[in-house]
Amino acid sequence: MSGILDGRHRLTTAGLVTLVTFVAFESMAVATVLPTAVAELDGLAWYGWPFTAFLVAQVVGMVLGGDLGDRRGPRVALLWGVGVFAAGLVASGLAVDMPLFVLGRAVQGLGGGFISVSIYVVAGAAFDPRLRPALFGALSAAWVVPALVGPLLAGLLTSVATWRLVFLGILPLVAAGLALVLPALRRLAVPAPGARPDPHRRWWALLSGVGVAGLQYAGQRLDLLAVPVAVAGLVALVLGLGYLLPRGTARAARGLPTVIASRGLLAGAFFGVEALIPLSLAQLHGFTPTAAGIPLSAGAVGWSVASALQGRRPDLSRVRLLQLGFGFVVTGVGGTALVAVAGLHGWPVYATWAVAGLGMGLGMSSVGVLLLEQSPEHRRGADSASLQIADVTAAALCIGAVGVLLGAATAGLLPLPAAVLAGVAGCTAVAAVGCAVAGRARVPATSVAQDAPTLAQS
């Protein structure tokens, strides 16, 4: 019986999971090592730039990687992605000052964008539809494990050796992941020559990346300056996304636009609230940093468990699972409002965030399967880029909005419990919209996905 670990697919699965694991590890670990790196490189004034540079370049890399994959095939796009990402690791790991370190992070982001999109294209080309739920379950777990152990391992490397090993030490492992997947890449067909992608897409991607960075920066400021920064970021983001997402995404048109919108709604609702959980537990209930971080681990475990369970039932409707996932996210995110109730001492969040994680495990995996079902082969790169961009931008938008609320609380404009409740209510509403539109991810059997569009607002 065929499966993702049978003789035909074993190396491909191992290679994809390995690549995702170490890209995710580096993403999770950098926040842990950055204070030490900044101190050694005498770059405190540059502290936020490594994150911003990575994020902006990642959005651009998603668009470039998707266009390259559609034009020359996933093999070329993935090779470019791994090569660029590895170059960024070397640049960051050997940096002698902060400008070089920031440059290295930007190069990593560009390569990471290529890789994230190329993995979807490879999954669509190398795995039968029946195997894709299990594959996406494995890829989801590959993100969750680094979330649990990445910061701890990075801190250990920094303490006993040097922070540079977080970048340089994973180079051989990234190369090993590529080596495992190369045999499958050689078997994949090269796309027939077609129309070249619109070269202006890269500039709209850059504008979107700047908008995402602005929203992320607003979410970190926690003061009144966050408001104009967030507004400017939102304007840039809306302008850029109008030319990057499929037509009808903003109104959740039936089929692929709803699939892509669902990815954004899931990410926005979940990560928006996740950003305020540790602060809420620490400020409202006096939790230690370790105790305040445990709910996030509970959410990661729930995500991993649900991803694995859905992968065992390829016969189930992915639209139904997406709807169920949104239901769990609404329940978990909405239930997190209990953190503002003083008499409960914050403990219900341990359970509510595990429920939200279950919803993400069901929803995210289902969205990936639905994308590959509905995206024509010649456009999978561009559609996969749209999916990833929807994820990153919606998360940044919700985190930025939550940051503005927390900034208002810090400035004394409203009590912290009220800011927390407002943030939770907003993100719950985002998830509720997902519940309402998830059924539109289904298309009639005779339908064919629309051609690549231009305006998400149309």
C-alpha positions in Angstrom: 0.0 0.0 0.0 1.4 3.4 -1.0 2.1 6.1 1.5 4.4 9.1 2.1 7.1 6.7 3.5 6.9 4.0 0.9 9.9 3.3 -1.3 8.9 5.8 -4.0 8.2 8.7 -1.6 10.4 8.1 1.4 13.4 10.2 0.4 11.2 13.0 -1.0 9.2 13.2 2.3 12.3 13.1 4.4 13.9 15.8 2.3 10.9 18.2 2.4 10.4 17.6 6.2 14.1 18.2 6.8 14.1 21.5 4.8 11.0 22.7 6.6 12.4 21.7 10.0 15.6 23.6 9.7 14.1 26.7 8.0 11.6 26.7 10.9 14.3 26.2 13.5 16.3 29.1 12.2 13.2 31.3 12.2 12.3 30.4 15.8 15.8 30.5 17.1 16.9 33.9 15.9 14.9 35.8 18.6 16.8 33.8 21.2 20.3 34.6 19.9 19.6 38.1 18.7 20.4 39.9 22.1 23.8 38.2 22.2 24.5 38.9 18.6 23.5 42.5 18.9 25.8 43.0 22.0 28.8 41.3 20.2 28.3 43.3 17.0 27.6 46.6 18.9 24.3 47.1 17.1 21.6 47.8 19.7 20.2 50.6 17.5 19.7 48.0 14.7 17.8 45.5 17.0 14.5 45.4 15.0 16.1 45.4 11.5 17.0 41.6 11.3 13.3 40.8 11.6 12.2 43.5 9.3 14.7 42.7 6.6 13.8 39.0 6.7 10.1 39.7 6.5 10.3 42.1 3.5 12.6 39.9 1.6 10.5 36.8 2.3 7.4 38.3 0.7 9.5 39.2 -2.4 11.0 35.7 -2.4 7.5 34.1 -2.4 6.5 36.0 -5.5 9.8 35.4 -7.3 9.9 31.7 -6.3 6.3 31.1 -7.5 7.0 32.8 -10.8 10.2 30.8 -11.3 8.6 27.5 -10.4 5.8 28.0 -12.9 8.2 29.0 -15.6 11.1 26.6 -15.1 9.7 24.0 -12.7 10.1 23.3 -8.9 13.6 21.8 -9.3 15.1 25.1 -10.4 13.1 27.2 -7.9 14.0 24.9 -4.9 17.7 24.8 -5.9 17.7 28.6 -6.0 15.9 28.8 -2.7 18.2 26.5 -0.8 21.3 28.2 -2.4 20.1 31.7 -1.5 19.1 30.6 2.0 22.4 29.0 2.6 24.2 32.1 1.5 22.2 34.1 4.0 23.2 31.7 6.7 26.8 32.1 5.9 26.5 35.9 5.8 24.7 36.1 9.1 27.0 33.6 10.8 30.2 35.3 9.7 29.0 38.9 10.0 31.5 41.3 11.7 29.0 44.1 12.1 25.3 44.7 12.2 24.8 46.0 8.6 26.3 42.7 7.3 24.1 40.7 9.8 21.0 42.5 8.6 22.0 41.8 5.0 22.4 38.1 5.8 19.0 38.0 7.3 17.5 39.6 4.2 19.2 37.0 2.0 17.8 34.3 4.3 14.3 35.7 3.9 14.6 35.8 0.1 15.7 32.2 0.1 13.1 31.2 2.6 10.3 32.7 0.4 11.6 30.6 -2.5 11.6 27.4 -0.4 8.2 27.8 1.2 6.5 28.2 -2.2 8.6 25.5 -4.0 7.6 22.9 -1.4 4.0 23.3 -2.3 4.8 22.9 -6.0 6.9 19.8 -5.3 4.0 18.4 -3.1 1.6 18.8 -6.0 3.8 17.3 -8.6 5.4 14.4 -6.6 2.5 13.2 -4.4 -0.9 11.8 -5.5 -3.9 13.6 -4.1 -4.6 10.7 -1.6 -1.2 11.2 0.0 -1.2 14.9 0.3 -3.2 15.1 3.7 -0.5 12.9 5.3 2.3 15.0 3.7 0.8 18.2 5.0 0.4 16.7 8.4 4.1 15.8 8.4 5.1 19.3 7.2 3.0 20.9 9.9 4.7 18.8 12.5 8.0 20.0 11.1 7.1 23.5 12.1 5.8 22.6 15.5 8.8 20.7 16.8 11.2 23.7 16.2 8.6 25.9 18.0 9.0 23.7 21.0 12.7 23.1 21.1 14.2 25.7 18.8 14.6 28.5 21.4 15.9 26.1 24.0 18.5 24.6 21.7 19.5 28.1 20.4 20.0 29.3 23.9 22.1 26.3 24.7 24.4 26.8 21.7 24.8 30.4 22.5 25.7 29.7 26.1 28.2 26.8 25.6 29.6 27.8 22.2 28.6 30.8 20.1 25.4 32.3 18.6 27.0 31.9 15.2 26.4 28.1 15.3 22.7 28.8 15.1 23.3 29.9 11.5 26.5 28.0 10.4 25.7 24.8 12.2 22.6 24.0 10.2 24.2 24.4 6.8 25.1 20.7 6.4 21.6 19.7 7.5 20.0 22.0 5.0 22.2 20.5 2.3 21.3 17.0 3.4 17.6 17.8 3.1 18.2 19.1 -0.5 20.2 15.9 -1.3 17.3 13.7 -0.2 14.7 15.5 -2.3 16.9 15.9 -5.5 16.1 12.4 -6.9 12.4 13.2 -7.0 13.1 16.7 -8.4 14.9 15.1 -11.4 11.8 13.1 -12.2 9.5 16.0 -12.3 8.5 17.4 -15.7 9.7 20.8 -16.8 6.8 23.2 -17.7 6.2 23.9 -21.4 7.2 27.5 -22.4 4.4 29.9 -21.7 3.7 33.6 -21.0 6.3 35.2 -18.8 5.1 36.5 -15.4 4.4 40.2 -15.1 7.7 41.7 -14.0 5.9 44.4 -12.0 4.8 41.7 -9.5 8.1 41.9 -7.8 7.6 45.6 -7.0 4.1 45.0 -5.7 5.6 42.2 -3.6 8.2 44.7 -2.2 5.5 47.2 -1.4 3.5 44.5 0.4 6.6 43.4 2.3 7.2 47.0 3.4 3.6 47.1 4.6 3.9 43.9 6.5 7.1 45.2 8.1 5.3 48.4 9.1 2.5 46.5 10.8 4.9 44.2 12.6 6.9 47.3 13.8 3.7 48.9 15.0 2.9 45.8 16.9 6.2 45.9 18.7 6.3 49.6 19.7 3.6 49.6 22.4 3.1 53.4 22.2 1.0 56.0 20.3 3.5 56.1 17.4 2.2 52.6 16.6 -1.0 54.1 15.2 0.4 56.1 12.2 2.9 53.4 11.5 0.2 50.8 11.4 -2.0 53.0 9.1 0.9 53.6 6.7 1.7 49.8 6.7 -1.9 48.9 6.1 -2.1 51.3 3.1 1.0 49.9 1.5 -0.2 46.3 2.2 -3.6 46.8 0.6 -2.1 48.4 -2.5 0.4 45.6 -2.9 -2.0 42.8 -2.3 -4.4 44.1 -4.9 -2.0 42.9 -7.6 -0.7 39.7 -5.9 -3.8 37.8 -4.7 -6.3 36.0 -6.9 -9.4 38.0 -8.1 -12.1 37.7 -5.5 -9.9 36.9 -2.5 -11.2 39.9 -0.5 -14.8 38.8 -1.0 -14.1 35.1 -0.6 -15.3 34.1 -4.1 -16.1 30.4 -4.4 -13.1 28.0 -4.9 -9.5 29.0 -4.8 -10.0 32.6 -3.7 -11.7 31.3 -0.5 -9.0 28.8 0.0 -6.4 31.5 0.0 -8.5 33.8 2.1 -9.0 31.0 4.6 -5.3 30.7 5.1 -5.1 34.4 5.9 -8.1 34.3 8.3 -6.6 31.3 10.2 -3.2 32.9 10.5 -4.5 36.3 11.5 -6.9 35.0 14.2 -4.4 32.6 15.7 -1.2 34.6 15.7 -2.9 37.8 16.6 -4.0 36.4 20.0 -0.9 34.3 20.5 1.1 37.5 20.5 -0.7 38.9 23.5 -0.9 35.7 25.7 2.5 35.9 27.3 2.2 39.6 28.1 -1.3 39.2 29.4 -0.3 36.3 31.7 2.7 38.2 33.0 1.1 41.6 33.5 -2.3 40.5 34.7 -1.5 37.5 36.7 2.3 37.7 37.5 3.3 34.6 35.6 7.0 33.9 35.1 8.3 33.9 31.5 8.4 30.1 31.5 4.9 29.7 32.8 3.5 32.3 30.5 5.0 30.5 27.5 3.5 27.1 28.3 0.1 27.8 26.7 2.0 28.5 23.4 3.6 25.0 23.7 0.1 23.5 24.4 -1.1 25.2 21.2 1.8 23.8 19.3 1.1 20.3 20.5 -2.6 20.6 19.6 -1.6 21.8 16.1 0.7 18.8 15.7 -1.8 16.2 16.9 -4.6 17.5 14.7 -2.3 17.6 11.7 -1.3 14.0 12.2 -4.9 12.8 12.7 -6.3 14.5 9.6 -3.4 12.9 7.6 -4.7 9.4 8.5 -8.1 10.1 6.9 -7.6 11.1 3.3 -11.2 10.1 2.6 -12.7 12.9 4.7 -13.8 16.1 3.0 -11.1 18.8 3.3 -13.8 21.5 3.2 -15.6 19.9 6.2 -12.3 19.6 8.1 -11.6 23.3 7.3 -15.0 24.3 8.7 -14.3 22.1 11.8 -10.9 23.7 12.2 -12.4 27.2 12.1 -14.9 26.1 14.7 -12.1 25.0 17.0 -10.2 28.3 16.4 -13.2 30.4 17.2 -13.7 28.4 20.4 -10.1 28.5 21.5 -9.4 32.1 20.5 -12.7 33.4 22.0 -12.1 31.4 25.2 -8.8 33.1 25.7 -10.8 36.2 26.8 -10.9 34.4 30.2 -7.3 35.6 30.7 -8.8 39.0 31.6 -10.9 37.5 34.4 -8.9 38.2 37.6 -10.5 35.4 39.6 -9.5 32.7 37.2 -5.8 33.6 37.5 -5.1 32.9 33.8 -5.2 29.1 34.0 -8.0 28.5 31.5 -5.7 29.7 28.7 -3.7 26.5 29.0 -6.8 24.6 27.7 -8.2 27.2 25.3 -5.0 27.6 23.4 -4.6 23.8 23.0 -8.1 23.9 21.4 -7.1 26.7 19.1 -4.0 24.7 18.1 -6.3 21.7 17.2 -8.2 24.0 14.9 -5.0 25.2 13.2 -3.8 21.7 12.7 -7.1 20.7 10.9 -7.5 24.0 9.0 -3.9 24.6 7.8 -3.4 21.1 6.5 -6.8 21.2 4.7 -6.0 24.5 3.1 -2.8 23.1 1.6 -4.6 20.1 0.2 -7.4 22.2 -1.3 -4.9 24.6 -2.9 -3.3 21.7 -4.8 -6.6 20.3 -5.8 -7.9 23.5 -7.3 -4.7 25.2 -8.7 -3.8 24.3 -12.3 -0.4 22.8 -12.6 0.9 25.7 -14.7 0.0 28.2 -12.0 0.8 26.3 -8.8 3.8 28.4 -8.1 1.9 31.7 -8.2 -1.0 30.3 -6.3 1.2 28.9 -3.6 2.9 32.3 -3.3 -0.5 33.9 -2.9 -1.3 31.4 -0.1 1.9 32.1 1.8 1.5 35.9 1.3 -2.0 35.7 2.7 -0.7 33.9 5.7 2.2 36.4 6.4 0.2 39.5 5.7 -2.9 38.6 7.7 -0.8 37.6 10.7 1.1 40.9 10.5 -2.2 42.8 10.2 -3.7 41.2 13.3 -0.5 41.3 15.4 -0.2 45.0 14.4 -3.7 45.7 15.5 -3.2 44.0 18.8 0.0 45.9 19.3 -1.8 49.2 18.8 -4.3 48.2 21.5 -1.5 47.2 23.9 0.3 50.5 23.0 -2.9 52.4 23.9 -3.0 50.5 27.3 0.7 51.3 27.9 0.0 55.0 27.3 -2.9 54.9 29.8 -5.7 55.4 27.3 -7.5 52.2 28.4 -7.0 49.5 31.0 -4.9 46.5 30.0 -7.8 44.0 30.5 -9.9 46.1 28.1 -7.2 46.1 25.5 -6.8 42.3 25.8 -10.5 41.8 25.5 -10.7 44.0 22.5 -7.8 42.2 20.8 -9.4 38.8 21.5 -12.8 40.0 20.3 -11.3 41.3 17.0 -9.4 38.1 16.3 -12.4 36.0 17.2 -14.4 37.9 14.7 -11.7 37.2 12.1 -12.1 33.4 12.8 -15.9 33.7 12.7 -15.6 35.2 9.2 -13.6 32.1 8.3 -16.4 29.9 9.7 -18.9 31.7 7.6 -17.0 31.5 4.3 -15.1 28.2 4.6 -17.9 26.3 2.8 -17.2 28.4 -0.3 -13.8 26.6 -0.6 -15.7 23.8 -2.3 -16.1 24.1 -6.1 -18.5 22.1 -8.3 -16.8 19.0 -9.8 -17.1 20.5 -13.3 -15.5 23.8 -12.3 -12.0 24.8 -13.4 -9.9 27.2 -11.4 -9.9 30.7 -12.9 -6.9 32.1 -14.7 -4.4 34.1 -12.7 -6.0 37.4 -11.7 -4.9 40.9 -11.0 -7.0 42.5 -8.4 -8.0 41.0 -5.1 -10.6 43.7 -4.6 -12.6 43.0 -7.8 
